[in-house]
Amino acid sequence: MVEAGLEILAQRLRTPYGEIDLLVADENWIIGVEVKSRSTLRDGAEALAPRQAERLMASFGYVLETRPEWCRPNTRFDVIVVDREGQARRIMDALRLT
């Protein structure tokens, strides 16, 4: 479910704060992606706990600080939810660096 024109920078990227499932970028954006697989899309959308969201944002911030070659003018963090039938939905800008 990666958009055309986006380059995959990393998959399952481990940082001292946790793991980011996917990092993608084009010339204007770097996008962190968390993938949640649950029995329903709704369950997947509700599966991201506040503590995990904090770890993801800390991990994303760490990547931006330590990998300047990956930095872009814009950032966002999306969540992709997948149900048991394989249907997927992307929640764009689901998490925000503060």
C-alpha positions in Angstrom: 0.0 0.0 0.0 3.0 2.3 -0.6 2.0 5.1 -3.0 3.6 5.4 -6.4 6.6 7.7 -6.2 7.5 6.9 -2.7 10.9 5.2 -2.0 11.1 2.7 0.9 14.0 3.9 3.1 13.7 1.2 5.8 11.5 -1.7 7.0 11.3 -2.8 10.6 13.8 -0.1 11.6 15.0 -0.5 15.1 15.9 2.5 17.2 16.7 2.9 20.9 13.1 3.8 21.5 11.4 1.0 19.5 10.7 -0.1 16.0 9.2 1.7 13.0 7.5 -0.7 10.6 8.2 1.3 7.5 9.8 4.6 6.5 9.1 5.9 3.0 9.9 9.2 1.3 9.7 11.3 -1.8 11.4 14.6 -2.4 9.0 16.5 -0.1 7.9 14.0 2.5 9.4 11.4 4.9 6.6 9.3 6.3 6.7 6.8 9.2 4.3 4.0 9.0 2.9 1.6 11.6 1.0 -1.4 10.4 -1.7 -2.9 12.6 -3.3 -6.3 11.7 -6.5 -7.2 13.5 -9.7 -9.1 12.8 -11.5 -5.9 11.7 -10.3 -2.5 10.4 -12.0 -0.9 13.3 -10.0 -3.1 15.8 -6.8 -2.2 14.0 -7.6 1.5 14.1 -8.2 1.3 17.8 -5.1 -0.9 18.6 -2.6 1.9 18.9 -2.2 2.6 22.6 -1.0 6.0 23.8 2.2 4.5 25.2 3.0 2.9 21.8 2.3 6.1 20.0 4.8 7.9 22.3 7.4 5.3 21.5 6.8 5.6 17.8 7.1 9.4 17.9 10.3 9.1 19.9 11.7 6.6 17.4 10.7 8.9 14.5 12.3 11.9 16.1 15.5 9.8 16.7 15.6 8.9 13.0 15.2 12.5 11.9 18.0 13.6 14.3 20.4 10.8 13.4 19.8 10.4 9.6 20.0 13.9 8.1 20.2 12.4 4.6 16.6 11.2 5.1 15.2 14.5 6.2 12.6 16.2 4.0 10.7 19.5 4.3 7.6 17.7 5.5 7.0 14.8 7.9 4.0 12.7 8.9 3.3 9.4 10.5 0.6 7.1 9.0 -1.1 4.0 10.4 -2.2 1.2 8.0 -4.7 -1.2 9.4 -5.3 -4.6 7.8 -8.2 -6.9 8.6 -8.3 -10.7 8.5 -9.7 -10.6 4.9 -6.6 -8.6 3.8 -8.5 -5.3 3.3 -6.3 -2.4 4.3 -7.0 1.2 5.2 -4.4 4.0 5.6 -5.0 6.6 8.3 -2.9 9.5 7.1 -1.2 11.8 9.6 -2.4 9.6 12.4 0.4 10.7 14.8 2.1 14.0 15.1 5.5 15.0 16.4 5.1 17.7 19.0 
